[in-house]
């Protein structure tokens, strides 16, 4: 399986390469070579021009964004990446969000500035003569809570008594100097002309090969938005005057008002999908490119009513590679907790199912890929084990392309405190990232093969979200609870919405609902009050022709799992196990992951007949799983998964090259508790001007296993060497099979008696030692590497920078970083018996 062991560079994690300083040829070449050495084989330059955020995150990009010299440097970088066999993603903006050409569109044509629907209230005094502004859309007169009448622009009215108020609605200009009106197709045409066409002239010969895609980042409209001609087009599409319903947009008080809100959101999200994303997609396809990207705020079921995209699934279906944004620990091991950032409170480890939105769009539209942008503001305490857990969380939900933030062009001065973690030589864990890159690339390749096996759909109540009102939160909560129940019971699903249900191509065939490229046997409907009539009719037809429509409606004792078969059976039941399945031409592929915070031991039963093979994305090897057996049409696999553990199981008759099964630890033979010494060998420090890496020449000092603070200090970030000599008897030496280090914070490289055993970045920190343990004296060396969190939490270097210089992300990261400060070898360190050896 050469495509698996050495996937195309397209599948390797793509790094956001922040261009924040002078683009010297030397720096571009050096950093591309560094990324390539560490198997970061995809990259997307993200320019942050001087005029991106000059008042809150100043940069020194030179040459200027989209200038001739800038484009020359861009072409040089693409040419060098091509030489190295790397892929370059074309990022379509200077900074973010996408769509403005870093303010150039509105600067050249102010009439294209973004508009929004605004409301203001005035409370006139008795006998006051009030004139409705002539440039507003409409006004509405109330007395107390009671509506009196609508007023037209320019109309005058004399207030007779106290208690009157006037609501005035108008089209405002949002950030008129920078961001365009993306409901206006002309703004997108200008965006394409200024950016996409400029890159085409510069590097168009690399389109479709070295440059496979265009990435658009968080484009948005104001919510609620406005655009020229909205009222006229709305009347054509919906059959009534939205101007008369404007108060409902800001809070529908009755069913009629809620219907107007639904129609308004439906109109503008549909316009946004076509005016911006549709044009981008057509341009990309015309130029042999894929359109990719994500929105912002998709990690909340209510997001379609809050943020500037309007309908998460509708928009994501306009991508060739739909994606999600996972940048501030929305996904993280552990239980949900609240924290704060520069913009207010937010939730850590909510672990919402939102990657399902992107994978649903990919599945139904028939594209092989869905992506995630991850880690950008997770903080420098992010460990490789965290990264693997977060990756597995998203991949088992259908994501299969990873992009990572970030690799900075410059880390000088206050740039050191920017978006972090920073993946580059200044990060002590950078030397371990090859393991993560390799694992993720191979997993990306595997989970892009064949087609997903998903026979259940969950109705996404977008119309209820649009309607708002007091029940919107309960409806979203009901949908969340349904998704959680399915996943915790190994029932995979896609979402389905009114757009899909109302499509002419959606039909019922042999008791299945054929929706795009997918076919579903069951549709689950949580609490909902605004499903469209056409959708109801389609589900009624589905139910009458053999399909299952399960209406949950928050019934506490509803046995959902009774009506939907799991992909696998887990014995004993364990809600931490997640699974997805793909059907290939030559077999069935399963990916299983552990989403708990500890070890999982269980037996997995598969309803499969073909021979079982375990595929290891870490090593690139295949083997027959230990202990697996077949009986009565079912395979049973005893499975032990550490924290962040996962496995890939393939049922096939293919003649694969099988390696011996990895050695598993048996009984403990020896615990190395004492005799340890410790010395720092390399420190990574936040210097006054840049990061500093110092090689240390220190003598070992006696140490205990555990946090190395006593020996190295709270501020130590870098590499430290543990060493111990231990005596072994002949029986122990003969039977020794595995060296188990127990808990390591956070990565390590090991040698025994001068023999390099390799390195490990996540659990289990176990190494085969059969034949390497000697009778008599043995010497063990373990180099442990921690994160930069210790430096960031303790440094005072950044005190000299104002907050509007250092940027907002420094304080956000500091919320997370103290959790990763305890560092070192915690153990227990043990020599374990090789299974099958003599007792």
N, C-alpha and C positions, 0 to 999 in steps of 0.2 A: 504494500500500500504506500507507494512513494508519495502520492498526493497528500496522504495523512501525515507521514513522518516529516515531510518537508513541504508544507503548504505554500501555495503561491503567496507572494508578499501582500496581496489584497486582504488576506485573512489575518495578518499580524496586526496587533493593536496599533492604531494610528495616533501619533502624538500631536497635540496642539503645540505648535512651535511659536511661542510668542516673540514676534519681531518688535522689540521695544527700544532698539538703539541703532547705532550705525551698522548698516548692512555691508560689512567688509567681506570680500571674497574669502579671505583666510578664515574668518569665523564661520561662515556658511559651510565651507568645505569641512572644517574640523568637526563641527557639530553633527553634520550628516554622517561622517565616518564614525563618530562616537555612537550615534544611535544605531547604525548598522552593525557595529561590533557587538552591541548589546541586544541584537535581534529585534530592535524596534524598526520594523521594515516599512512602515507607512508613516507619513507625516503630513500635517497640514499647516503651512505657514499662516499665522493669524496676525496680520499687521495691526499695530495699535498706534495710529498716527498721533502727532503732537496735538491735533485739534479733536481727538476722540473724547477725552475727559480731562481737559487742561486744568480744571479747577478741583478735581478730586482724585486723579490718578495720572499725573503728568508723565509723559514719555519723551524719548529723544529719537524717534524713528527718523532715519536719514538714509537715502533720499526720501523725499515726500511721497506719500501714498499716491499711487497711480501715475506718478510722473514718469517720463521716459527713462530716467536713470533707475528708478524703482523697478520698473518692468524689466529692465536689463538684468538687474540682480535677481529678480524672480526667475527669469529664464535660466540664469546661471545655476540657481539652486535646483531647478527641475532637471537640467542637463546632468548635473552631478548626481542627483538621485537616480536618474536613469542609468548612469554608468554603474552605480552600486546595486542595481537591481531592486530599488525601492519604489514604492508608489507615493504619489503626491496628491492629496485631496485639494481641490481648488476651493478655498474659502472665499465667499463672495462679498465680504464687507471689510471695512477698516474699523475694527472694534466690533461692537454689537449693540443693539440687534441689527440683523440684516435688513436691507431695503432702502437705505438712505445714501449709500456711497459716501459715508462719513459726512453727511450734511450737504454734499454737493448738489443733490437734486433740488432741494428747496432753495439753496443759495442761488442757483441759476434760474429757478422758476418758483417764486414764492407762492404762486397760486396753487401749487401742488402740495402745500403744507397739510399735515394731518389735521382733521377736524373731529370734534367731539360734540355730543349733545349735552348741553349744560342747562341746569335749572337754577334759578335764583328766586327767592321769595322776598316780597316787600309787604310791610304792614302799614298801610297809609292811615293817617289820622282822620277823624270825622271832619267832613266838609272839605277835605283835600281833593283837588282836581288832579287826577292821575292820567298820564298819557302813556299808552303802551309803546315801547320803542319800535320805530319803523323798520329796524333791521332784524327783529326777532322772528321766530317761526310762528309763535302763537302765545297766548296768555290765557290763564284760567282764573276766574274769580270765585272765591270761597267766602263763606261766612261761618267761622268756626270750622267744624268738619264737613259742613254741607256745601256741595258744589252748586254755584249759582248759574254761571254761564261762561261760555268761551268768548274771548275778545280777540279781535284781529289786530295786526300790526298797525300802529298809528292811531288807533281808536282812543278817545278820551272818555273818562268816566269820573263822576263826582261821587265821593264816598259819603253816604248819608249818616252812618253811625259807626260806633266802635265795633271791633271784632272781625273786620274784613281783612283778607289777605289776598295777595295776587302772586300766582306762580307764573314766571316768565321763562319761556324756553327759547334757546337760540343755539346756533352752530358756532362753537368756539374754535379757536386755533390752538392746538397743543404743540408746545415746543416748536414754534413756527420757524425758528432759525435752523432746525436740524432734520426733523423726521417727516417723511411724506405721508400722504393719504393713500394707503395701500388698497383702499376700496376703489380707487380711481385707476383703471387699467393704464392710463398714460404714465402714471408714476412708475409702474413696473417696467414699462417700455424704456423709460429713461434710465432706470436702474440697470437694466440689461445692456443698454447702449454704453453707459459709463464704465461698467465693471466687466461683465461677461465678454463683451466684444473686445475690450482692451486686452484681456487675457488671451482671447482667441488669436488676436493679431500677434501676440508675443510668443505664445507656446501652443498654438493650435495643432501643430504637428505631433504633439504628445497626447492629444485628446484620444481617449479610448484605449490607451495603453498605459504609459506612465501615469497619466492623469485619468483616473477612471470615473470620477464623479465631481459634482459641485455640491458644496455643503452650505445650506442656508440656516442661519442661527437666530432663533427666537423672533422672527418677524411678527408684528402685531398691529392691531388697530386699537384706538381708544375704546373703552367699554363704559358707557354706550357710545358708539361712533356716529358720525354723520359724514355725508359726502354730497357733492353736487348732484342734484337730480334724484336723491334718494326717495323723496315723497312721490315723485311721478312714477318711478319704476316700481315702487312698492304698490301703488294703486293698480298698475298693470298686472302685477303678479298676484296680489292678494285680493283685489277687488274692492278695497275701501281706503279711506284717507287716514294715514297714520298720524297726520298732524292733529286730528281730533282725539287721538289716544295717547298723546305724549306723556301725560301724568302717569299712565300705567307703566311706562318704561322704567320709572324710578321706584316702583313699588305697587304692584297690582293688588288692589284691595278686594276685588271680586272676580268672579269667574270670567266675565267679559274682559276685564283688564288683564287677567292672566293669559287669555287667548291672544290678546294684542301683543303681549310680551313675547309669547312663543313665536308669533308671526314675524315680529321684528328681529329676534335673534336668528330665526331661520333665514330671513332675507339677507342679513348682513354677513352671516357665516358662509352662506352659499356664494355671495358676491366675492368675499375674501378668498375662498377656495379657488374661484375661477380667475379673478383679476390678478392675483399674485402667484399662487402656487401653480395654477394651470399654465400660465405663461412661462414660468421658469421650467416646468417639466417639459413643455413642448420645445423650448430652446435647447434644453439638454439633449433630448432625444434626437433632434435634428443634427446635433454636433457630436453624436456618438458618446454621450456622457450620461451617467445616471444622476438623477436628482435625489439629494439626501438632505437630512437635517432634522431638527426638532423644534418644538415650541417651548414655552415657558409656563410653569405652574401646572403641568399635567399630572402631578403627584397628588391631586385632590379630586375626588369624584365630582365635587361642585365646581371644579375649575372651568367647565364650559359656560358657566354663568357668571364667573368672576373675571377671568382673564381675557386678553385680547385676541382670542382665536375662535371662541364661540361654539365650536363643535369639534371635539378632539378627534373623533373617528373620521368625520367628513374631511378634515384638513389632512390627516395622515394618509388618507387614500390618494392624495395628490402627490405623494412621494414615490419614487422608485425604490428608495430605501428609507422607510419611515423610522423615526427614532424618538428617544426620550432623553431627558436631561436629569442626571443624577449627580448633583454637584455639592450638596451640603448635608450629607449624612441623612438624607431622607430614607436611605436603605443602610442599615447598620446592624450588626449583631446585638442582641439584647432586647430590653423592654423599652417601650416608648417613654420619652421624657421631653420636657420643654426646656428651651434655652433661649438666648437672645442674640441678636446681631444688630448691625447698624441700622436696619430697617424695622426692627421690632422683634416680637417673639416668633419662634418657629419650633417645629417638632423634629427631634432626633429619633431615629430608629422607628419611624412610623410603619415602615415596611409595607407600604401600600402596594397593591397589585398593578400599578400603572404601566410597567413594561408590557403588560397584556394589551394595552391600547395599540402600541406600535406593531406587535406581533400579529394581532388580529387583522390590522390593515394589510400587512404583508401576506398573511395566509389567504385572505379573501380576494386580494388583487392578484395573487399568483406570483409575487416576487419572492425570491429565495431568502432575502435578507431583511433584518431589522436591526437597528443599531442603538447603542447607548453612548452618550458622552458622560464620563464618570470621573469622579474624584477631585474636580478642580478646586474646591474649597473645603476639602475634608480635613485639612491641616497636616502639618508635618509629622504628627504622631500616627499617621496611617501606616499599617504594617502589611507585608505581603500576605499574611493570613487574612487580614481584613479584606484586602483586595480580592483574594480568591473567593471568600464568602460572598462578597457583594456581586462579583462576576457570576458565580453559580446561581445566586438568587435571580438574576436577570435572565441568564441563559436558560434556566429550566422553565421560564415563563415565555420563551420564544425569541429572545434576543440572540443574535449570533455574530454581530460585528461590534468590536470594542474600540472606542476612541478615548484617549486619556489626557487629562490636563494635569500638568503641562511641562514642557521643556522650554525654559526661557533663553532667549538669545543673550541677555545680559542679566547679571545678578548684582551689579554694582550698587553701592549705596542703599537707598530705600527700596530698590527693586528686590532686595533680599526678602523684604516683608510682604511681597505681593502674593498673588494667588499661590497657595501651596496645598499639597506637597509639590516640590519641584523635583522632577526626575532628570537628573544630570549628574556629572561627576561630583558636585557639591553635596549630594545626598549620600550618606554612608551606605544606604541600602541599594544604591544604583547597581552595584556589582552583582546583586542577587536578582535583578529584574529579568535577566535572561530566562530564568526558570518560569516566571510568571508569563512572559511574552510567549514562550514556547507552548506552555499549557493552553493558554487562551487561543493561540492561533490554531492549534490542532483541534480544539473543541469547536472553534468557529467553523472550521472546515466540515467536521463531522455533522454538526447540527444545521448545515446548509444542504445536506444531501437529502434526496427523496422528497417526501411530503409529510407534513405533520399529521399525526393520527389524533384527531380531536372530534368527538361525536356529540359534544354538548355545547350549546350556546347560552350565554347569559344576556338577557335584554338590558341594554344600557338606557336608562330613563332620561335621555337628554331633554325631552320636552317638559318633564317635571322640573328639571333643573332650571330651565329657562323660565318656567312659570313663576318660580320663586315662591314666596309666601311662607307661612309657618311650618309647612310640612316638608319643605325642600331638604332640610337637614336630616329628617327622619327617613326620607326616601333614599338619600345617598347612603345613610348608615345601613339601611336594609340591603342595598346593593353590595356594600362592602362586606357585610356579614355573610351574604350568600357566596361571594367569591372566596372568602377566607375558609368557609366550610368545605367547599369543593376542593381547594388546594390542600388543605390539611388531611383530607381523606383520599388523596391521590387520584382525584377526578380532574383532569385537565379540561380547559374550556377556552373558547373565544367569546368575544362580545358580539352582539348583533343589535342593530338599531333600526329606526324607522327608514333610514335611507336604503338599507339593504332589503328590509322586508317589503318596501314599496317598489323595488326595482322590477321591471318587466321580466328580467332574466331570472329572478328568484322564483323557483317553482318546486313543487313537491313531486318527487320521483321515488317510487317503491318505498314509501314510508319515511323518506329522508327529505329534509329541507336543503335543497341545493342552492347555496348562496355564494356566488362567485366561484372560486376554485374549491370551496369547502362543502361538505355534506354533513348535516347534523341529524341525529336521531332524537334529540331532546332539546327543548328550549325552556330555560328556567326564567321565570318572571318574578322579581321581587316586588316590593310595594311600588305601585305606580297608579297615577290617576289621569295621565294625559297621553297615553299611547294613541297614535293616530288610528282613525277608522280603517284605513287600508291595511295597517299592520295587524289590527285585530282580525280582520277578515282573512289575512294570510295565515295567521296562527290557527284560526278556526278550521281552515281548509287542511292545514298540516295535521291537526289533531284528528280530524274526521277521516284522514287517509292513512292512519297508522302511526303518525308521529306522537311524541309525548310533549305536552305543554304542562309544565309544573309551575303552578302559581304558589309562591312561597308566602308572601304577604306577612312575614314575621311571625308565622305560627311557631310557637316554641317547640312543640313536640313533633313537628313535621319531619319524618324520616327521609330526608332528601336522598341519602346514600342508598336507600332501598330501591330506588327507581333508576339509578345511574351506576353502571358498572365501573369499577376502578381500573386503571391501567395495570396496576399490580396489587397484590394483597400483601400487607405488611403484618407480620406476626412476631410479637404482640403488636397491637395497634400503636402507632407512633406518629403524632401530628407534626413532628419535625422533619419527616422524610417527604421530599418533593420528587416528582417524576414527570418527564415528558417522553414522548415516543415519536419516532419517525419511521415511515415505511419506505424502504429502499427496494430497488429492483431485485436485489439478491438477499434480502432478509429484513429483519426488524431491529431497529436501534433504540435503546433506552438510555436516558441520562437520569441518574438519581443523585440527589444532593442532601446534605444534612444542614438544615437551617436552625438547629438548636445551638446552644452555647456550650454543650458538652458532647461527649462521645455517645454514639448511637450503636446499639447492637440489636439485630433483629434478623428475621428470615424473610426474604422477598420471594414471593411466588409469582411466576410468569405463566400465562396461558399460551405457551409456545411449544412447537414440536421440533424445530430445527436445532442443531447443535449449538451450544452456548460458548461464546468467546468473550473474555474481558479485554477491553481496549484501554490502554493507559495513555492519556494525553500527555502526562508528565514525561514518560520515558519514550513514547512512541512505539511501545511493544505490545504484542497481543499474547495472551496466555489462556489456558483453561482455568477457570476459577476454582480455587481450593474448596472442597466440601460440597460443591454443587451436585445435585442428583435429580433425575427425571423419574416421575411416577404418575401414572394415570392422566396423561395429557398435560402435566404441569411440571415446570422446572422450579426447583427450590434452591435458593442461594443464601447461605449464612453470610451475613454482611456486618462488618464492623467499620463504622465511619467516624473518624476523629472530628473535632471541631473544624469546620470548613472542608470537610471531606466530601468526596464525590466519586462516582464511578460510571463508566460507560459499558453497557452490556450489548453484545451484538449476537443475534441468532441468525445463522447462515450456514449454507453448505459450501461456501467458498473455501478453497484450499489456501488458508492463510499461513504465513510463517509464524509458528508459535514458539515463544521463548519459555523457559522454565518459569513457573509461578514464583513470585517474589518470596523470599524467606519471611516467615512469620515468627514473631517472638513466642517462645514457649515459656517454660517455668524460669523464674529468676534464679541465677546461679551466684551472682555476686553484686552487692551494692557498694558503690564507691562513695562513701559518705565523708571521709576525712582525707587530710593530706593535700588539700587543694591550695594552689597559689594563683595569684592574679596579677596581671600587669597591663596597663594601657599601652597599646602599640600604635594607635593612630587616632588623632582627635580631629573633629570637624567643628570649627568655631565660626561664629558670626563676628567678623572683624569690622573695623571702622569703615573700611572701603568696600569689602567684599568678603565672601566666605574664605576661610583659611584652613588648609589641611596640613597638619603637622605630624611628621613621623616621630614617635616618642622612643626614647632610649631609657627606659625605666626598669629597675630591678623588680622581680616578682615579690609580692608580699603575701603572707598567709591570708587565706580568705575562706569564708563559708559560702555554700551555695545559697543563692537568693539575690536580692537587690544589691547591686554593686556600689550603691551610694556611699557606704562607709569607706570604701577603698578609693573610689574615683571621684566622688563628689556628685551633687545633684545636677550640676551643669554639664556633665560629661556626655558628649555624643560622639560615637565613633566605634572603634574596634578595640576589644580587650581580649587577652589570651588567658584562659584557664588552663592549668596544667596539673597533673597528678601522676604519681607513680603508685602502682598497686601490684601486689603479689598474687599469683594464681597457682593453684595446684594443678597437677596433671589432668585430673578429671574435668575441672572447669575449662582448662585450655582446650581439651579435646572436644567438649560438648558445646563450647561457646558458638553461638550463631548470629546473634544480633546485639548491637550496642544501642541501648535506648537512653536518650538524654532527658526524657521527661519534658518538663516545660523549659522553653528557651524564649527569651525576649530580646531580639525578635528573629534573628537569623544566625546561622552558624556555619563554620567550616571546620572539619575534623580530621585529625591524623592520629594514627595509633602505631607506635613503634616505628615512626618515620614514614609510614605508608599513608598516603592521602586517601581518605575515605569519601571525600566529596563534600558537598554543601547542601544545606536545606533551608528553605525560607518559610516553611509552615509544617504543622504537625502531619504525621508523626516524625519526630526528630530521631529517626532510627536508621542504623547503618549496618549492612551485613559485614560480619567480622569472622566468618568461618575460615579457619586456618591462619588467622592473623594474631590471635591471642596466644602468648607464649607461656610455657611453664616457667615460673619464677617472676622476675621483675618485668613490668610493662609500663610504658610511658604513653600517656594520653594527653593530647593538646586539642583544645576547643577554642576557636576564635569566635566570639559572639559580637554581633553588631546590633546596635540599637538605632533609634530614630533621631532626627534633629529636634524633637519636641523638647528635650532637656535644655538645649541651647535657647530655643525661642521663648520658653517660659521664664528662664532666668536672666536673659540678657537685658541690659539697659541701653544698648546701642541705639535703639529706635526712639528713645525719649527725645532726641534732638529734632525729630521730624514732626511737623504739624500733621494733623489728621487728614487735611485736604491734600497733602503731598503723599503720605504713605498709603492712602487709599482705604477703602472700607473692609477689605478682606483680612487684614491683619487681626483685627479684633474678633472677627468671626472665628478664625482658626484658633485663637487663644481660648475660646470656649471649649475646644476639644482636646487640646494638646496635653494638659496635665494628666489625663487618663493614661497616657503612654509613657510617663516618666520612669516608673519602676523598670529596671533593665538588668539583664545578666542571665546567668545560667542558674535556674531554680531547681532543676532535677525532679525526681531522683535519677541519678545516673547509674544504670544497671547493665550487667552482662546477662543476656538471656539465652536460655537453652535453644539449640537448633531442634525443631520438631523432628522426632524420629531418632534422635541420637540416644545412645545408651545412657541409662540412669546411673 
